[in-house]
Amino acid sequence: MNVFRGPTQFSAGPACALTIGNFDGVHRGHRALLKALVEGANERGLVSCVMTFEPHPKEFFSPEQAPPRILNLRDKLAALAELGIERVVVEHFNSAFAKLSPEEFVSEIIVKRLNTKWILIGDDFCYGAKRTGNFSSLKDAGEKYGFEVSSINTIQENGERISSSSLRSALANGNLSQAEKLLGRPYGISGHVIHGQQLGRQLGFPTLNLAVANHLHHRKPATTGIFTAQVYGLSDKPLPAVASLGVRPTVEDEGRVLLETHIFDYNQDVYGKIITVELLEKIRDEAKYPDLETLTSAIASDAKHARNYFLKKAYV
């Protein structure tokens, strides 16, 4: 899969089949659209292309009110690659891009830069300044510029729309089983293992640390708490673990969000390696403890809970 930071990185290449959106989560609703895009592109002899945005438009316009990110960009791109997308354009969303009229967006981006011959969109798609472009105006533009326009209905389950909003709600409530149903896979976070304060090692529970968010970028995690987890990237099979995702209220108060993962019976130097931590079950919320002794006791209890989870799973 080829990734471009904005359409200006390349001149109009092979004609493409295009879809546009934030695709936060790449959940089952997104996957239905993306699967249809790949199939339609193959039928038409086109390159499948996704345009997405960084930052999320809501983060640009009102960072304090922006919804939590479900996936970081790395995980979003990995999910798109798994679905067979051939080209991804990560458009830098800024004031100039936000001011493009629907006509300018079509003529300059969709036609001139991306060489689009077919565009497939969701039924709630809007585009251009103040989201004034819609399916009807895009159809008219397609007739003018010579590209085909199709839409796909929102995927529903039990009468409810599968959406990023419903996925965020499930994650915020710690409902990992519901999140897995909406995603079609367990919820995971990947990144480079970074150096921490070594406190976990001092307490007898060494952790692998991933930076998830910080107060400077106003990015909030989609979920927080203590979780039963499993880790990919260090072995040919997932490694059982217990993980903490949040701001570590007992030992730190700087707004930095970390995913700290203790892999059971594992103690190797893996700094700099890329791992994926899947959150399988929420054990409890974060809590602030009066001292490190109480914190250590809580971690031991969480680890025991997570070990029992895997023991029960082995006998199912």
C-alpha positions, -999 to 999 in steps of 0.1 A, spaced: 0 0 0 13 34 -10 8 62 15 10 99 5 10 129 28 -15 149 8 -23 147 -29 4 172 -38 31 145 -32 23 130 -66 10 141 -100 -21 125 -113 -12 88 -116 -33 58 -126 -71 65 -125 -85 56 -91 -116 45 -73 -119 68 -43 -136 70 -9 -132 98 16 -135 99 54 -119 99 88 -123 61 92 -116 63 129 -117 28 142 -120 11 107 -150 -6 122 -174 -31 105 -194 -3 89 -162 12 74 -150 -23 63 -182 -29 44 -176 3 24 -139 -3 19 -145 -39 8 -170 -26 -18 -145 0 -29 -118 -27 -35 -142 -49 -53 -155 -21 -75 -120 -9 -82 -110 -43 -94 -141 -46 -116 -134 -12 -132 -96 -17 -135 -89 12 -111 -66 17 -82 -84 17 -49 -77 49 -30 -87 63 4 -84 99 14 -83 105 51 -74 135 73 -47 144 99 -56 159 122 -93 150 125 -113 180 113 -130 183 147 -95 184 163 -86 213 140 -118 234 146 -123 227 184 -95 206 199 -109 208 234 -143 194 223 -129 169 197 -139 132 203 -112 108 215 -92 90 188 -101 54 185 -70 45 164 -37 62 160 -26 68 124 -3 38 124 -32 15 133 -56 31 109 -31 26 80 -24 -10 91 -62 -17 90 -66 -2 56 -37 -22 42 -52 -54 56 -83 -47 35 -64 -45 3 -64 -7 -2 -37 2 -27 -33 40 -20 -39 62 10 -38 100 9 -34 115 43 -45 151 38 -32 177 62 -64 193 74 -56 230 78 -74 264 73 -66 265 36 -81 230 30 -111 238 52 -119 268 30 -121 249 -2 -156 252 -17 -173 220 -29 -165 230 -65 -128 236 -57 -126 204 -37 -139 184 -67 -120 201 -94 -86 205 -76 -85 174 -54 -108 147 -67 -102 153 -104 -69 171 -110 -48 156 -81 -63 122 -76 -75 114 -111 -107 99 -98 -130 79 -121 -153 64 -95 -161 76 -60 -179 55 -34 -192 73 -3 -214 67 28 -249 79 29 -240 108 53 -210 121 33 -206 159 31 -176 179 17 -163 213 11 -163 245 32 -189 242 60 -198 207 47 -221 223 21 -214 197 -6 -235 165 -5 -243 134 -26 -266 153 -50 -240 180 -57 -213 153 -61 -234 135 -86 -238 167 -106 -200 172 -105 -194 137 -117 -215 144 -148 -195 175 -154 -161 161 -149 -167 125 -160 -165 104 -129 -190 79 -115 -206 84 -81 -221 57 -59 -232 55 -22 -235 27 3 -261 26 31 -249 27 67 -245 -8 82 -269 -15 111 -271 -42 137 -303 -48 157 -316 -16 143 -286 5 155 -261 21 132 -225 8 134 -206 40 138 -174 55 153 -197 73 179 -212 40 191 -177 24 192 -164 53 213 -194 49 236 -186 12 241 -149 19 248 -157 48 271 -180 25 291 -154 -3 293 -175 -26 272 -147 -44 253 -170 -72 241 -193 -47 225 -164 -28 210 -151 -61 195 -185 -67 179 -185 -33 163 -148 -36 152 -150 -72 141 -117 -77 161 -104 -70 196 -95 -33 203 -58 -28 201 -32 -1 203 3 -3 187 35 18 190 71 18 198 81 7 233 96 37 251 116 42 283 95 49 314 104 57 350 112 20 358 87 22 387 70 -10 376 103 -29 377 109 -16 412 75 -28 423 81 -62 408 59 -57 377 81 -45 348 61 -29 320 64 -21 283 53 15 278 36 31 248 28 68 246 -8 72 237 -17 109 241 -6 141 258 -21 173 269 -2 194 243 -22 178 215 -55 176 233 -58 139 224 -78 118 248 -77 80 248 -109 63 238 -108 42 270 -89 42 303 -85 18 332 -69 -15 340 -73 -43 315 -67 -80 308 -46 -78 276 -24 -97 252 6 -85 233 16 -91 197 50 -85 180 74 -102 205 66 -139 198 49 -161 172 18 -161 195 1 -135 216 16 -131 251 -9 -128 281 -6 -96 301 -23 -70 323 -23 -34 311 -30 1 325 -41 29 302 -44 64 316 -26 92 334 -12 72 363 -27 93 391 -7 78 419 27 86 404 23 113 378 2 144 373 14 159 340 -15 149 317 6 124 298 -14 92 288 6 60 288 -3 24 280 18 3 305 17 -34 299 31 -61 322 36 -94 303 34 -124 325 67 -143 330 85 -121 305 115 -99 311 134 -89 279 148 -56 267 125 -46 238 129 -8 238 122 6 203 103 -24 191 68 -20 177 42 -40 196 4 -42 196 -16 -45 228 -51 -58 226 -74 -50 254 -96 -80 261 -115 -71 293 -117 -41 316 -109 -50 352 -115 -16 369 -111 21 366 -78 39 374 -75 49 410 -52 71 431 -35 53 460 -20 69 492 13 51 488 33 27 467 26 -2 490 -11 1 483 -5 5 446 16 -26 445 -11 -46 462 -36 -34 437 -14 -43 408 -9 -78 422 -47 -82 425 -51 -70 389 -24 -94 376 -41 -123 395 -74 -114 379 -59 -113 344 -40 -146 349 -73 -163 359 -89 -149 327 -64 -168 306 -66 -199 328 -103 -201 323 -100 -194 286 -75 -223 283 -101 -247 297 -131 -235 276 
